[in-house]
Amino acid sequence: MTKPTLILLHGFRGTHHGLQKIVDHLDGFRLVVPDLPGFGEGVSLDSYDMDSYVEWTRELTTKYDTPYLLGHSFGSIVASA
């Protein structure tokens, strides 16, 4: 059986590294923990507004079959939008 996919989005001024202590305890999931655009090793966007982050997140989620989306701080705003 395939593990469910969980995409975790970090907070503002953070990177995927800030979620490591949580990731270490999520053995039951296939984990995707990217750097948001403009942070860490994230891709660049033409515009850094909420619509652009939401569109980037939508594109990311289409790569996986019915993923769960979890965000921390700014990542939670993006995830809920």
WOQUIFEN-V380370 format. One record per pair of residues at least 24 apart in sequence whose C-alpha atoms are under 8 Angstrom apart, sorted by the first residue. I is the first residue (numbers start at 1). GAP is how many residues later the second one is. Records with the same first field share a line. If there is no record, write none. Layout:
I->GAP + GAP
This chain:
3->25 + 26 + 27
4->24 + 25 + 26 + 62 + 63 + 64
5->24 + 25 + 26 + 27 + 59 + 60 + 61 + 62 + 63
6->24 + 25 + 26 + 61 + 62 + 63 + 64
7->24 + 25 + 26 + 54 + 60 + 61 + 62 + 63
8->24 + 25 + 26 + 61 + 62 + 63 + 64 + 67
9->24 + 25 + 26 + 27 + 60 + 61 + 62 + 63 + 66 + 67 + 70
10->25 + 26 + 61 + 62 + 63 + 64 + 65
11->60 + 61 + 62 + 63 + 64 + 65
12->61 + 62 + 63
13->26
14->25 + 26
15->24 + 25
16->24
50->28
53->25
54->24 + 25 + 27
